[in-house]
Amino acid sequence: MRLNIPELLRFFDEKAPTSVGHASAIVSVIGEDLGLALLQRCLKEKRDVSTKVIMHGGAPLTPTLGTSRGPRLDRWLLADATSTNARLFQVEIKNWSAHAIGGRDIPKGADKAFLKKYRQESWRRIWDRGQDCFRYEECGKVLTRMNIPTKMDNESGQSVSILPEIQKEDVEPIICFWWPIHHTGEDESLFSYPLSSLPESGFKSVCVFSMSNYLRSISEREPEITLHMPAAARRIEWLRRLVYQES
């Protein structure tokens, strides 16, 4: 899918007047796919890591505790693995933007000082420095160690074993936000934040990704971006079948 970067920023960050009341519906259509596709592109650019979504039965496999209850995340991302190396990311996506309750819009043309302060404030909203943890369980669940998958669909749709077998030390938690966010206010799109108080899961750090930071970093050289967003594409195709716009 081809996306218009200035319009994405205008809709989600600037909270354009005509956008009010539509954010939840639009996020339902494109939100998870957008966050994941941008994260995958950033991982390739910043870490030289290619990834693929773990699919099972033709649908993305949901990270869970292996039971019907308990926290659930949004996606598993498997890094390209060799016979001696493997990496697995358990990903949570939060499309909170200027439209969210308590959200604050970013004026068009906001300067570096404004954005730096905004990123720091966004971090303080979700991170409890005293407790060294996320303030809200919606974010904190990314630090819960999910049940590592052992099988996935191959390119032919057949269920195959994931090899080499993933060990718990090969799993990294990533939380993906829309809004500009960074603990020191930098414009870094993807950063690792160390955990001084280790959670029960034993994770030593959490990786944080900002869609807005990333799109701002490429907007001058790329006003449009093409992303693989299969679920969003299917939803939009259904909307085109269901609704005809009169000329």
Secondary structure, 3 states (H helix, E strand, C coil): CEEEHHHHHHHHCCCCHHHCCCHHHHHHHHHHHHHHHHHHHHHHHHHCCCEEECEECCEECCCCCCCCCCCCCCEEEEECCECCECCEEEEEEECCCCCCCCCCCCCCCCCHHHHHHHHHHHHHHHEECCCCEECCHHHHHHHCCCCCCCEEECCCCCEEECCCCCCHHHEEEEEEECCCCCCCCCCCCEEEEECCCCCCCCCCEEEEEEHHHHHHHHCCCCCEEECCCHHHHHHHHHHHHHCCCCC
